[in-house]
């Protein structure tokens, strides 16, 4: 039972790492600011 819990936590951590990496990798200062988004119109 403990092994299944550890494996599930590890899989969740990897999933969160992948999502974080794809969202913020390559941006100098994180997410775009609201002013930059309004210029896209």
mmCIF entry with sequence, helices, sheets and N, C-alpha, C, O atoms, coordinates in Angstrom:
data_MODEL
# 
_entry.id   MODEL 
# 
_entity.id                         1 
_entity.type                       polymer 
_entity.pdbx_number_of_molecules   1 
# 
_entity_poly.entity_id                      1 
_entity_poly.type                           'polypeptide(L)' 
_entity_poly.nstd_linkage                   no 
_entity_poly.nstd_monomer                   no 
_entity_poly.pdbx_seq_one_letter_code       
;(UNK)(UNK)(UNK)(UNK)(UNK)(UNK)(UNK)(UNK)(UNK)(UNK)(UNK)(UNK)(UNK)(UNK)(UNK)(UNK)
(UNK)(UNK)(UNK)(UNK)(UNK)(UNK)(UNK)(UNK)(UNK)(UNK)(UNK)(UNK)(UNK)(UNK)(UNK)(UNK)
(UNK)(UNK)(UNK)(UNK)(UNK)(UNK)(UNK)(UNK)(UNK)
;
_entity_poly.pdbx_seq_one_letter_code_can   XXXXXXXXXXXXXXXXXXXXXXXXXXXXXXXXXXXXXXXXX 
_entity_poly.pdbx_strand_id                 A 
# 
loop_
_entity_poly_seq.entity_id 
_entity_poly_seq.num 
_entity_poly_seq.mon_id 
_entity_poly_seq.hetero 
1 1  UNK n 
1 2  UNK n 
1 3  UNK n 
1 4  UNK n 
1 5  UNK n 
1 6  UNK n 
1 7  UNK n 
1 8  UNK n 
1 9  UNK n 
1 10 UNK n 
1 11 UNK n 
1 12 UNK n 
1 13 UNK n 
1 14 UNK n 
1 15 UNK n 
1 16 UNK n 
1 17 UNK n 
1 18 UNK n 
1 19 UNK n 
1 20 UNK n 
1 21 UNK n 
1 22 UNK n 
1 23 UNK n 
1 24 UNK n 
1 25 UNK n 
1 26 UNK n 
1 27 UNK n 
1 28 UNK n 
1 29 UNK n 
1 30 UNK n 
1 31 UNK n 
1 32 UNK n 
1 33 UNK n 
1 34 UNK n 
1 35 UNK n 
1 36 UNK n 
1 37 UNK n 
1 38 UNK n 
1 39 UNK n 
1 40 UNK n 
1 41 UNK n 
# 
_struct_asym.id          A 
_struct_asym.entity_id   1 
# 
loop_
_struct_conf.conf_type_id 
_struct_conf.id 
_struct_conf.pdbx_PDB_helix_id 
_struct_conf.beg_label_comp_id 
_struct_conf.beg_label_asym_id 
_struct_conf.beg_label_seq_id 
_struct_conf.pdbx_beg_PDB_ins_code 
_struct_conf.end_label_comp_id 
_struct_conf.end_label_asym_id 
_struct_conf.end_label_seq_id 
_struct_conf.pdbx_end_PDB_ins_code 
_struct_conf.beg_auth_comp_id 
_struct_conf.beg_auth_asym_id 
_struct_conf.beg_auth_seq_id 
_struct_conf.end_auth_comp_id 
_struct_conf.end_auth_asym_id 
_struct_conf.end_auth_seq_id 
_struct_conf.pdbx_PDB_helix_class 
_struct_conf.details 
_struct_conf.pdbx_PDB_helix_length 
HELX_P HELX_P1 AA1 UNK A 2  ? UNK A 24 ? UNK A 2  UNK A 24 1 ? 23 
HELX_P HELX_P2 AA2 UNK A 34 ? UNK A 38 ? UNK A 34 UNK A 38 1 ? 5  
# 
_struct_conf_type.id          HELX_P 
_struct_conf_type.criteria    ? 
_struct_conf_type.reference   ? 
# 
loop_
_atom_site.group_PDB 
_atom_site.id 
_atom_site.type_symbol 
_atom_site.label_atom_id 
_atom_site.label_alt_id 
_atom_site.label_comp_id 
_atom_site.label_asym_id 
_atom_site.label_entity_id 
_atom_site.label_seq_id 
_atom_site.pdbx_PDB_ins_code 
_atom_site.Cartn_x 
_atom_site.Cartn_y 
_atom_site.Cartn_z 
_atom_site.occupancy 
_atom_site.B_iso_or_equiv 
_atom_site.pdbx_formal_charge 
_atom_site.auth_seq_id 
_atom_site.auth_comp_id 
_atom_site.auth_asym_id 
_atom_site.auth_atom_id 
_atom_site.pdbx_PDB_model_num 
ATOM 1   N N  . UNK A 1 1  ? 0.823  -1.194 0.000   1.00 0.00 ? 1  UNK A N  1 
ATOM 2   C CA . UNK A 1 1  ? 0.000  0.000  0.000   1.00 0.00 ? 1  UNK A CA 1 
ATOM 3   C C  . UNK A 1 1  ? 0.868  1.260  0.000   1.00 0.00 ? 1  UNK A C  1 
ATOM 4   O O  . UNK A 1 1  ? 0.583  2.217  -0.720  1.00 0.00 ? 1  UNK A O  1 
ATOM 5   N N  . UNK A 1 2  ? 1.917  1.253  0.801   1.00 0.00 ? 2  UNK A N  1 
ATOM 6   C CA . UNK A 1 2  ? 2.823  2.397  0.862   1.00 0.00 ? 2  UNK A CA 1 
ATOM 7   C C  . UNK A 1 2  ? 3.511  2.617  -0.481  1.00 0.00 ? 2  UNK A C  1 
ATOM 8   O O  . UNK A 1 2  ? 3.722  3.755  -0.900  1.00 0.00 ? 2  UNK A O  1 
ATOM 9   N N  . UNK A 1 3  ? 3.856  1.531  -1.146  1.00 0.00 ? 3  UNK A N  1 
ATOM 10  C CA . UNK A 1 3  ? 4.506  1.628  -2.457  1.00 0.00 ? 3  UNK A CA 1 
ATOM 11  C C  . UNK A 1 3  ? 3.588  2.313  -3.468  1.00 0.00 ? 3  UNK A C  1 
ATOM 12  O O  . UNK A 1 3  ? 4.052  3.132  -4.261  1.00 0.00 ? 3  UNK A O  1 
ATOM 13  N N  . UNK A 1 4  ? 2.310  1.997  -3.452  1.00 0.00 ? 4  UNK A N  1 
ATOM 14  C CA . UNK A 1 4  ? 1.345  2.603  -4.370  1.00 0.00 ? 4  UNK A CA 1 
ATOM 15  C C  . UNK A 1 4  ? 1.213  4.093  -4.076  1.00 0.00 ? 4  UNK A C  1 
ATOM 16  O O  . UNK A 1 4  ? 1.132  4.893  -5.008  1.00 0.00 ? 4  UNK A O  1 
ATOM 17  N N  . UNK A 1 5  ? 1.189  4.480  -2.821  1.00 0.00 ? 5  UNK A N  1 
ATOM 18  C CA . UNK A 1 5  ? 1.101  5.884  -2.436  1.00 0.00 ? 5  UNK A CA 1 
ATOM 19  C C  . UNK A 1 5  ? 2.332  6.659  -2.895  1.00 0.00 ? 5  UNK A C  1 
ATOM 20  O O  . UNK A 1 5  ? 2.209  7.757  -3.439  1.00 0.00 ? 5  UNK A O  1 
ATOM 21  N N  . UNK A 1 6  ? 3.498  6.102  -2.681  1.00 0.00 ? 6  UNK A N  1 
ATOM 22  C CA . UNK A 1 6  ? 4.737  6.760  -3.108  1.00 0.00 ? 6  UNK A CA 1 
ATOM 23  C C  . UNK A 1 6  ? 4.771  6.890  -4.626  1.00 0.00 ? 6  UNK A C  1 
ATOM 24  O O  . UNK A 1 6  ? 5.170  7.931  -5.148  1.00 0.00 ? 6  UNK A O  1 
ATOM 25  N N  . UNK A 1 7  ? 4.364  5.855  -5.332  1.00 0.00 ? 7  UNK A N  1 
ATOM 26  C CA . UNK A 1 7  ? 4.348  5.895  -6.787  1.00 0.00 ? 7  UNK A CA 1 
ATOM 27  C C  . UNK A 1 7  ? 3.357  6.947  -7.298  1.00 0.00 ? 7  UNK A C  1 
ATOM 28  O O  . UNK A 1 7  ? 3.651  7.653  -8.263  1.00 0.00 ? 7  UNK A O  1 
ATOM 29  N N  . UNK A 1 8  ? 2.199  7.055  -6.665  1.00 0.00 ? 8  UNK A N  1 
ATOM 30  C CA . UNK A 1 8  ? 1.209  8.054  -7.068  1.00 0.00 ? 8  UNK A CA 1 
ATOM 31  C C  . UNK A 1 8  ? 1.721  9.469  -6.808  1.00 0.00 ? 8  UNK A C  1 
ATOM 32  O O  . UNK A 1 8  ? 1.520  10.358 -7.636  1.00 0.00 ? 8  UNK A O  1 
ATOM 33  N N  . UNK A 1 9  ? 2.367  9.686  -5.688  1.00 0.00 ? 9  UNK A N  1 
ATOM 34  C CA . UNK A 1 9  ? 2.934  11.004 -5.388  1.00 0.00 ? 9  UNK A CA 1 
ATOM 35  C C  . UNK A 1 9  ? 4.045  11.367 -6.369  1.00 0.00 ? 9  UNK A C  1 
ATOM 36  O O  . UNK A 1 9  ? 4.145  12.518 -6.793  1.00 0.00 ? 9  UNK A O  1 
ATOM 37  N N  . UNK A 1 10 ? 4.860  10.415 -6.724  1.00 0.00 ? 10 UNK A N  1 
ATOM 38  C CA . UNK A 1 10 ? 5.921  10.655 -7.689  1.00 0.00 ? 10 UNK A CA 1 
ATOM 39  C C  . UNK A 1 10 ? 5.345  10.988 -9.067  1.00 0.00 ? 10 UNK A C  1 
ATOM 40  O O  . UNK A 1 10 ? 5.828  11.901 -9.736  1.00 0.00 ? 10 UNK A O  1 
ATOM 41  N N  . UNK A 1 11 ? 4.326  10.258 -9.487  1.00 0.00 ? 11 UNK A N  1 
ATOM 42  C CA . UNK A 1 11 ? 3.683  10.530 -10.773 1.00 0.00 ? 11 UNK A CA 1 
ATOM 43  C C  . UNK A 1 11 ? 3.032  11.913 -10.776 1.00 0.00 ? 11 UNK A C  1 
ATOM 44  O O  . UNK A 1 11 ? 3.120  12.629 -11.773 1.00 0.00 ? 11 UNK A O  1 
ATOM 45  N N  . UNK A 1 12 ? 2.388  12.294 -9.690  1.00 0.00 ? 12 UNK A N  1 
ATOM 46  C CA . UNK A 1 12 ? 1.786  13.621 -9.592  1.00 0.00 ? 12 UNK A CA 1 
ATOM 47  C C  . UNK A 1 12 ? 2.832  14.720 -9.627  1.00 0.00 ? 12 UNK A C  1 
ATOM 48  O O  . UNK A 1 12 ? 2.623  15.762 -10.249 1.00 0.00 ? 12 UNK A O  1 
ATOM 49  N N  . UNK A 1 13 ? 3.950  14.493 -8.967  1.00 0.00 ? 13 UNK A N  1 
ATOM 50  C CA . UNK A 1 13 ? 5.030  15.476 -8.971  1.00 0.00 ? 13 UNK A CA 1 
ATOM 51  C C  . UNK A 1 13 ? 5.605  15.659 -10.366 1.00 0.00 ? 13 UNK A C  1 
ATOM 52  O O  . UNK A 1 13 ? 5.890  16.781 -10.784 1.00 0.00 ? 13 UNK A O  1 
ATOM 53  N N  . UNK A 1 14 ? 5.774  14.562 -11.080 1.00 0.00 ? 14 UNK A N  1 
ATOM 54  C CA . UNK A 1 14 ? 6.276  14.643 -12.452 1.00 0.00 ? 14 UNK A CA 1 
ATOM 55  C C  . UNK A 1 14 ? 5.285  15.382 -13.337 1.00 0.00 ? 14 UNK A C  1 
ATOM 56  O O  . UNK A 1 14 ? 5.690  16.183 -14.179 1.00 0.00 ? 14 UNK A O  1 
ATOM 57  N N  . UNK A 1 15 ? 4.005  15.129 -13.163 1.00 0.00 ? 15 UNK A N  1 
ATOM 58  C CA . UNK A 1 15 ? 2.981  15.822 -13.941 1.00 0.00 ? 15 UNK A CA 1 
ATOM 59  C C  . UNK A 1 15 ? 3.022  17.325 -13.684 1.00 0.00 ? 15 UNK A C  1 
ATOM 60  O O  . UNK A 1 15 ? 2.964  18.117 -14.625 1.00 0.00 ? 15 UNK A O  1 
ATOM 61  N N  . UNK A 1 16 ? 3.122  17.721 -12.417 1.00 0.00 ? 16 UNK A N  1 
ATOM 62  C CA . UNK A 1 16 ? 3.188  19.145 -12.072 1.00 0.00 ? 16 UNK A CA 1 
ATOM 63  C C  . UNK A 1 16 ? 4.451  19.767 -12.651 1.00 0.00 ? 16 UNK A C  1 
ATOM 64  O O  . UNK A 1 16 ? 4.409  20.898 -13.137 1.00 0.00 ? 16 UNK A O  1 
ATOM 65  N N  . UNK A 1 17 ? 5.558  19.062 -12.611 1.00 0.00 ? 17 UNK A N  1 
ATOM 66  C CA . UNK A 1 17 ? 6.809  19.569 -13.171 1.00 0.00 ? 17 UNK A CA 1 
ATOM 67  C C  . UNK A 1 17 ? 6.692  19.781 -14.676 1.00 0.00 ? 17 UNK A C  1 
ATOM 68  O O  . UNK A 1 17 ? 7.164  20.794 -15.192 1.00 0.00 ? 17 UNK A O  1 
ATOM 69  N N  . UNK A 1 18 ? 6.073  18.848 -15.383 1.00 0.00 ? 18 UNK A N  1 
ATOM 70  C CA . UNK A 1 18 ? 5.904  18.977 -16.833 1.00 0.00 ? 18 UNK A CA 1 
ATOM 71  C C  . UNK A 1 18 ? 5.009  20.166 -17.166 1.00 0.00 ? 18 UNK A C  1 
ATOM 72  O O  . UNK A 1 18 ? 5.314  20.930 -18.082 1.00 0.00 ? 18 UNK A O  1 
ATOM 73  N N  . UNK A 1 19 ? 3.916  20.329 -16.438 1.00 0.00 ? 19 UNK A N  1 
ATOM 74  C CA . UNK A 1 19 ? 3.012  21.459 -16.686 1.00 0.00 ? 19 UNK A CA 1 
ATOM 75  C C  . UNK A 1 19 ? 3.722  22.771 -16.407 1.00 0.00 ? 19 UNK A C  1 
ATOM 76  O O  . UNK A 1 19 ? 3.609  23.705 -17.200 1.00 0.00 ? 19 UNK A O  1 
ATOM 77  N N  . UNK A 1 20 ? 4.444  22.868 -15.311 1.00 0.00 ? 20 UNK A N  1 
ATOM 78  C CA . UNK A 1 20 ? 5.170  24.092 -14.974 1.00 0.00 ? 20 UNK A CA 1 
ATOM 79  C C  . UNK A 1 20 ? 6.222  24.403 -16.033 1.00 0.00 ? 20 UNK A C  1 
ATOM 80  O O  . UNK A 1 20 ? 6.376  25.552 -16.447 1.00 0.00 ? 20 UNK A O  1 
ATOM 81  N N  . UNK A 1 21 ? 6.939  23.378 -16.467 1.00 0.00 ? 21 UNK A N  1 
ATOM 82  C CA . UNK A 1 21 ? 8.003  23.561 -17.458 1.00 0.00 ? 21 UNK A CA 1 
ATOM 83  C C  . UNK A 1 21 ? 7.438  24.082 -18.770 1.00 0.00 ? 21 UNK A C  1 
ATOM 84  O O  . UNK A 1 21 ? 8.014  24.988 -19.372 1.00 0.00 ? 21 UNK A O  1 
ATOM 85  N N  . UNK A 1 22 ? 6.310  23.520 -19.228 1.00 0.00 ? 22 UNK A N  1 
ATOM 86  C CA . UNK A 1 22 ? 5.747  23.941 -20.498 1.00 0.00 ? 22 UNK A CA 1 
ATOM 87  C C  . UNK A 1 22 ? 5.107  25.327 -20.408 1.00 0.00 ? 22 UNK A C  1 
ATOM 88  O O  . UNK A 1 22 ? 5.039  26.029 -21.417 1.00 0.00 ? 22 UNK A O  1 
ATOM 89  N N  . UNK A 1 23 ? 4.644  25.732 -19.246 1.00 0.00 ? 23 UNK A N  1 
ATOM 90  C CA . UNK A 1 23 ? 4.024  27.052 -19.105 1.00 0.00 ? 23 UNK A CA 1 
ATOM 91  C C  . UNK A 1 23 ? 5.056  28.169 -19.029 1.00 0.00 ? 23 UNK A C  1 
ATOM 92  O O  . UNK A 1 23 ? 4.843  29.235 -19.607 1.00 0.00 ? 23 UNK A O  1 
ATOM 93  N N  . UNK A 1 24 ? 6.154  27.957 -18.342 1.00 0.00 ? 24 UNK A N  1 
ATOM 94  C CA . UNK A 1 24 ? 7.058  29.049 -18.031 1.00 0.00 ? 24 UNK A CA 1 
ATOM 95  C C  . UNK A 1 24 ? 8.443  28.940 -18.657 1.00 0.00 ? 24 UNK A C  1 
ATOM 96  O O  . UNK A 1 24 ? 9.226  29.881 -18.525 1.00 0.00 ? 24 UNK A O  1 
ATOM 97  N N  . UNK A 1 25 ? 8.780  27.872 -19.314 1.00 0.00 ? 25 UNK A N  1 
ATOM 98  C CA . UNK A 1 25 ? 10.100 27.728 -19.905 1.00 0.00 ? 25 UNK A CA 1 
ATOM 99  C C  . UNK A 1 25 ? 10.232 28.670 -21.102 1.00 0.00 ? 25 UNK A C  1 
ATOM 100 O O  . UNK A 1 25 ? 9.361  28.698 -21.972 1.00 0.00 ? 25 UNK A O  1 
ATOM 101 N N  . UNK A 1 26 ? 11.301 29.427 -21.147 1.00 0.00 ? 26 UNK A N  1 
ATOM 102 C CA . UNK A 1 26 ? 11.548 30.325 -22.257 1.00 0.00 ? 26 UNK A CA 1 
ATOM 103 C C  . UNK A 1 26 ? 11.104 31.749 -22.009 1.00 0.00 ? 26 UNK A C  1 
ATOM 104 O O  . UNK A 1 26 ? 11.471 32.636 -22.780 1.00 0.00 ? 26 UNK A O  1 
ATOM 105 N N  . UNK A 1 27 ? 10.342 32.004 -20.987 1.00 0.00 ? 27 UNK A N  1 
ATOM 106 C CA . UNK A 1 27 ? 9.932  33.373 -20.669 1.00 0.00 ? 27 UNK A CA 1 
ATOM 107 C C  . UNK A 1 27 ? 10.902 33.947 -19.659 1.00 0.00 ? 27 UNK A C  1 
ATOM 108 O O  . UNK A 1 27 ? 11.258 33.296 -18.677 1.00 0.00 ? 27 UNK A O  1 
ATOM 109 N N  . UNK A 1 28 ? 11.323 35.169 -19.912 1.00 0.00 ? 28 UNK A N  1 
ATOM 110 C CA . UNK A 1 28 ? 12.313 35.802 -19.040 1.00 0.00 ? 28 UNK A CA 1 
ATOM 111 C C  . UNK A 1 28 ? 11.786 36.052 -17.629 1.00 0.00 ? 28 UNK A C  1 
ATOM 112 O O  . UNK A 1 28 ? 12.482 35.794 -16.647 1.00 0.00 ? 28 UNK A O  1 
ATOM 113 N N  . UNK A 1 29 ? 10.548 36.556 -17.532 1.00 0.00 ? 29 UNK A N  1 
ATOM 114 C CA . UNK A 1 29 ? 10.027 36.952 -16.213 1.00 0.00 ? 29 UNK A CA 1 
ATOM 115 C C  . UNK A 1 29 ? 8.691  36.295 -15.912 1.00 0.00 ? 29 UNK A C  1 
ATOM 116 O O  . UNK A 1 29 ? 7.831  36.929 -15.299 1.00 0.00 ? 29 UNK A O  1 
ATOM 117 N N  . UNK A 1 30 ? 8.486  35.066 -16.314 1.00 0.00 ? 30 UNK A N  1 
ATOM 118 C CA . UNK A 1 30 ? 7.240  34.377 -15.998 1.00 0.00 ? 30 UNK A CA 1 
ATOM 119 C C  . UNK A 1 30 ? 6.127  34.712 -16.965 1.00 0.00 ? 30 UNK A C  1 
ATOM 120 O O  . UNK A 1 30 ? 6.359  34.822 -18.169 1.00 0.00 ? 30 UNK A O  1 
ATOM 121 N N  . UNK A 1 31 ? 4.923  34.876 -16.452 1.00 0.00 ? 31 UNK A N  1 
ATOM 122 C CA . UNK A 1 31 ? 3.761  35.112 -17.297 1.00 0.00 ? 31 UNK A CA 1 
ATOM 123 C C  . UNK A 1 31 ? 3.761  36.522 -17.862 1.00 0.00 ? 31 UNK A C  1 
ATOM 124 O O  . UNK A 1 31 ? 4.393  37.429 -17.321 1.00 0.00 ? 31 UNK A O  1 
ATOM 125 N N  . UNK A 1 32 ? 3.020  36.689 -18.988 1.00 0.00 ? 32 UNK A N  1 
ATOM 126 C CA . UNK A 1 32 ? 2.874  38.010 -19.589 1.00 0.00 ? 32 UNK A CA 1 
ATOM 127 C C  . UNK A 1 32 ? 2.039  38.896 -18.685 1.00 0.00 ? 32 UNK A C  1 
ATOM 128 O O  . UNK A 1 32 ? 1.175  38.416 -17.951 1.00 0.00 ? 32 UNK A O  1 
ATOM 129 N N  . UNK A 1 33 ? 2.302  40.184 -18.743 1.00 0.00 ? 33 UNK A N  1 
ATOM 130 C CA . UNK A 1 33 ? 1.499  41.135 -17.974 1.00 0.00 ? 33 UNK A CA 1 
ATOM 131 C C  . UNK A 1 33 ? 0.222  41.457 -18.720 1.00 0.00 ? 33 UNK A C  1 
ATOM 132 O O  . UNK A 1 33 ? 0.130  41.226 -19.925 1.00 0.00 ? 33 UNK A O  1 
ATOM 133 N N  . UNK A 1 34 ? -0.753 41.983 -18.022 1.00 0.00 ? 34 UNK A N  1 
ATOM 134 C CA . UNK A 1 34 ? -2.050 42.288 -18.606 1.00 0.00 ? 34 UNK A CA 1 
ATOM 135 C C  . UNK A 1 34 ? -1.925 43.321 -19.735 1.00 0.00 ? 34 UNK A C  1 
ATOM 136 O O  . UNK A 1 34 ? -2.648 43.237 -20.728 1.00 0.00 ? 34 UNK A O  1 
ATOM 137 N N  . UNK A 1 35 ? -1.018 44.292 -19.592 1.00 0.00 ? 35 UNK A N  1 
ATOM 138 C CA . UNK A 1 35 ? -0.843 45.326 -20.625 1.00 0.00 ? 35 UNK A CA 1 
ATOM 139 C C  . UNK A 1 35 ? -0.352 44.717 -21.933 1.00 0.00 ? 35 UNK A C  1 
ATOM 140 O O  . UNK A 1 35 ? -0.764 45.158 -23.006 1.00 0.00 ? 35 UNK A O  1 
ATOM 141 N N  . UNK A 1 36 ? 0.508  43.727 -21.868 1.00 0.00 ? 36 UNK A N  1 
ATOM 142 C CA . UNK A 1 36 ? 0.996  43.070 -23.077 1.00 0.00 ? 36 UNK A CA 1 
ATOM 143 C C  . UNK A 1 36 ? -0.104 42.296 -23.761 1.00 0.00 ? 36 UNK A C  1 
ATOM 144 O O  . UNK A 1 36 ? -0.133 42.216 -24.989 1.00 0.00 ? 36 UNK A O  1 
ATOM 145 N N  . UNK A 1 37 ? -1.019 41.719 -22.984 1.00 0.00 ? 37 UNK A N  1 
ATOM 146 C CA . UNK A 1 37 ? -2.123 40.962 -23.561 1.00 0.00 ? 37 UNK A CA 1 
ATOM 147 C C  . UNK A 1 37 ? -3.093 41.888 -24.281 1.00 0.00 ? 37 UNK A C  1 
ATOM 148 O O  . UNK A 1 37 ? -3.655 41.502 -25.307 1.00 0.00 ? 37 UNK A O  1 
ATOM 149 N N  . UNK A 1 38 ? -3.305 43.098 -23.773 1.00 0.00 ? 38 UNK A N  1 
ATOM 150 C CA . UNK A 1 38 ? -4.255 44.015 -24.394 1.00 0.00 ? 38 UNK A CA 1 
ATOM 151 C C  . UNK A 1 38 ? -3.719 44.555 -25.722 1.00 0.00 ? 38 UNK A C  1 
ATOM 152 O O  . UNK A 1 38 ? -4.506 45.010 -26.552 1.00 0.00 ? 38 UNK A O  1 
ATOM 153 N N  . UNK A 1 39 ? -2.427 44.519 -25.940 1.00 0.00 ? 39 UNK A N  1 
ATOM 154 C CA . UNK A 1 39 ? -1.836 44.985 -27.202 1.00 0.00 ? 39 UNK A CA 1 
ATOM 155 C C  . UNK A 1 39 ? -2.015 43.976 -28.326 1.00 0.00 ? 39 UNK A C  1 
ATOM 156 O O  . UNK A 1 39 ? -1.802 44.316 -29.490 1.00 0.00 ? 39 UNK A O  1 
ATOM 157 N N  . UNK A 1 40 ? -2.397 42.749 -28.009 1.00 0.00 ? 40 UNK A N  1 
ATOM 158 C CA . UNK A 1 40 ? -2.556 41.703 -29.009 1.00 0.00 ? 40 UNK A CA 1 
ATOM 159 C C  . UNK A 1 40 ? -3.824 41.852 -29.826 1.00 0.00 ? 40 UNK A C  1 
ATOM 160 O O  . UNK A 1 40 ? -3.973 41.168 -30.838 1.00 0.00 ? 40 UNK A O  1 
ATOM 161 N N  . UNK A 1 41 ? -4.747 42.722 -29.427 1.00 0.00 ? 41 UNK A N  1 
ATOM 162 C CA . UNK A 1 41 ? -6.029 42.858 -30.098 1.00 0.00 ? 41 UNK A CA 1 
ATOM 163 C C  . UNK A 1 41 ? -5.892 43.417 -31.494 1.00 0.00 ? 41 UNK A C  1 
ATOM 164 O O  . UNK A 1 41 ? -6.892 43.590 -32.191 1.00 0.00 ? 41 UNK A O  1 
# 
